[in-house]
Amino acid sequence: MSSLDLSQDAALRWPASLPEPEALGFGLYMAPFAVSATHEAGEGWSKPEVLPRAALGLELASGALQYGLSAFEGAKAYRAPDGTLHLFRPREHIARLRRSAARLCLPDVDEAAVMKMLQRAVEVHRDWVPPAGRGALYLRPTLFACEEGLGLRAASRHRLVVLASPASNPLCAPKRLWAERELIRAADGGLGAAKTAANYAASLFGAQRARQRGFDDALWLDAREHRYLGEAGAANLFVALDDRVLTPALDGSILAGITRDSVIALLREAGHRVEETFISLDDLQGWQQSARLRDVFGVGTAVRLFPVAEITWGEAGVRPPPAALSAWLAHRLAEVQEGVSADWPQWRLAC
């Protein structure tokens, strides 16, 4: 580690220029330091160090910038009511980072080493973690090729950087979704199940088209028939019926969300029957017509949980009724994530 003096560096304290936690939004304010390690082919990983973000530099001819050779994660650190700090489900985030790295021919990372880097990022920026119940410190571990050269190849030099950004608690406002039946976000055998830069870049045009139509985001469908539900923007989707809760199956084109997995566990704990299956637009319409549709909501690390007020495709669509399930679930998820509830202690790692 670097010899950064945590007691003397004023940049580590909550700056007066930052707004109140409720006005932070998401990803708008970057903490000043990053935890960084470098991987050289044949040598392995260097010792992590804490560096000013501005000192990291940018290689314009790198594989990350030229060919999208970049995988990342998004985890959160919370301040519990007793003032202690913890990470939420970091092991699962690291495991997914390793899967994404393998898909892009990036070097593997060691779970224990990355865990220490995450904890170090929280330690360095502990005063940047919002007060209990008022937000979180969002952490962005990013693994990317930084070797200079324009040839398309697996790089021999990579960097893993943990960035930090204080964020508000999500508003959980209802969203209106446009089902995108022309563009696709991911196809079978593609990058849909990997958390990569290219995966998210591919979603922007569809989201823009949805907003031009007056909707909040795009609902992605399968690449073959354009009828089966995928992700809601960058969130995993759930559909609640009168007798069970459904979520699209992980078919290789959908990201295996950590919040998705948490929600499935919390629903089952509460006695709900949860099924991972294929859900079509026709299914949604039929369930609404038969009065079986109870709730639709999206979940993710950044957004936590939001109800879906409308899904439209062409001249058709559904408008799920306001439901108590998503409201209860948003509260239940928050109290577990933030350490208000002592349940699921295995999901929280002290910093």
Buried (B, 14 or more C-beta within 10 A) or exposed (E): EBEBEEEEBEEBEBEEEBEEBEEBBBBEBBBBBBBBBBBEEEEEBEEBBBBEBEEEEEBEEBBBBBBBBBBBBBBBBBBBEEEEBBBBBBBBBBBBBBEBBEBBEBBEBEBEBBBBBBBBBBBBBBEBBBEBBBBBBBBBBBBBBBBEBEEEEBBBBBBBBBBBBBBBBBEBEBBBBBBBBEBBBBEEEBBBBBBBBBBBEBBEEBBEBBEEEEBBBBBBBBBEEBBBBBBBBBBBBBBBBEEBBBBBEBBBBBBBBBBBBBBBBBBEEEEBEBEEEEBBBEBBBEBBEEEBBBBBBBBBBBBBBBBBBBBBBEEEBBEBEEBEBBBEBBEBBBBBBBBBEEEBEEBBBEB
